[in-house]
């Protein structure tokens, strides 16, 4: 499983193909392998946070800062 997740990391870094044969395999794995789905969701969340951070940096007066995570135990 670790090998599969590492391979998906590499593919995500260099493959933006959304319709080719690799994308079809990736989609099938996403729907059938829970660990792959989890990894894909983690990658997506990280990307969303990076986009939000960059947008806030570019437009600090127009976009409010999102709430910080509460520390555990509160």
LUMKOL-779535 format. One line per field, with one value per residue (C-alpha): residue number from 1; residue in three letters; x, y, z. Coordinates in nm, 2 decimals, padded with zeros to 4 digits, always signed. Last residue first. Layout:
BEGIN
k	[NUM, ...]
r	[ala, ...]
px	[X, ...]
py	[Y, ...]
pz	[Z, ...]
This chain:
BEGIN
k	[74, 73, 72, 71, 70, 69, 68, 67, 66, 65, 64, 63, 62, 61, 60, 59, 58, 57, 56, 55, 54, 53, 52, 51, 50, 49, 48, 47, 46, 45, 44, 43, 42, 41, 40, 39, 38, 37, 36, 35, 34, 33, 32, 31, 30, 29, 28, 27, 26, 25, 24, 23, 22, 21, 20, 19, 18, 17, 16, 15, 14, 13, 12, 11, 10, 9, 8, 7, 6, 5, 4, 3, 2, 1]
r	[unk, unk, unk, unk, unk, unk, unk, unk, unk, unk, unk, unk, unk, unk, unk, unk, unk, unk, unk, unk, unk, unk, unk, unk, unk, unk, unk, unk, unk, unk, unk, unk, unk, unk, unk, unk, unk, unk, unk, unk, unk, unk, unk, unk, unk, unk, unk, unk, unk, unk, unk, unk, unk, unk, unk, unk, unk, unk, unk, unk, unk, unk, unk, unk, unk, unk, unk, unk, unk, unk, unk, unk, unk, unk]
px	[-01.04, -00.82, -00.65, -00.55, -00.81, -00.75, -00.71, -01.01, -00.98, -00.82, -01.06, -01.03, -01.05, -00.78, -00.53, -00.57, -00.25, -00.15, -00.51, -00.52, -00.19, -00.31, -00.64, -00.46, -00.22, -00.51, -00.70, -00.39, -00.35, -00.71, -00.68, -00.37, -00.54, -00.85, -00.63, -00.45, -00.78, -00.92, -00.60, -00.62, -00.99, -00.91, -01.21, -01.33, -00.99, -00.83, -01.08, -01.02, -00.64, -00.68, -00.89, -00.65, -00.36, -00.56, -00.62, -00.90, -00.77, -00.40, -00.22, +00.05, +00.38, +00.33, +00.01, +00.19, +00.47, +00.23, +00.03, +00.35, +00.41, +00.06, +00.10, +00.43, +00.28, +00.00]
py	[+02.29, +01.98, +02.01, +02.35, +02.53, +02.56, +02.91, +03.09, +03.21, +03.55, +03.79, +03.85, +04.20, +04.38, +04.10, +04.05, +03.89, +03.73, +03.61, +03.46, +03.28, +03.14, +03.03, +02.86, +02.68, +02.57, +02.43, +02.25, +02.09, +01.98, +01.83, +01.63, +01.50, +01.41, +01.21, +01.04, +00.93, +00.81, +00.61, +00.45, +00.36, +00.17, +00.13, +00.48, +00.65, +00.35, +00.38, +00.75, +00.70, +00.44, +00.67, +00.96, +00.74, +00.66, +01.02, +01.26, +01.48, +01.49, +01.72, +01.47, +01.58, +01.62, +01.41, +01.12, +01.13, +01.13, +00.85, +00.64, +00.70, +00.59, +00.27, +00.19, +00.24, +00.00]
pz	[+02.42, +02.45, +02.12, +02.01, +01.81, +01.44, +01.31, +01.17, +00.81, +00.77, +00.60, +00.23, +00.08, +00.28, +00.26, -00.12, -00.25, +00.08, +00.13, -00.21, -00.15, +00.18, +00.03, -00.26, -00.02, +00.20, -00.10, -00.22, +00.12, +00.13, -00.22, -00.13, +00.19, -00.01, -00.26, +00.02, +00.18, -00.15, -00.21, +00.14, +00.08, -00.25, -00.49, -00.59, -00.59, -00.76, -01.05, -01.07, -01.08, -01.35, -01.56, -01.50, -01.62, -01.94, -02.03, -01.92, -01.63, -01.73, -01.48, -01.42, -01.26, -00.88, -00.86, -01.04, -00.79, -00.49, -00.65, -00.67, -00.30, -00.22, -00.42, -00.26, +00.08, +00.00]
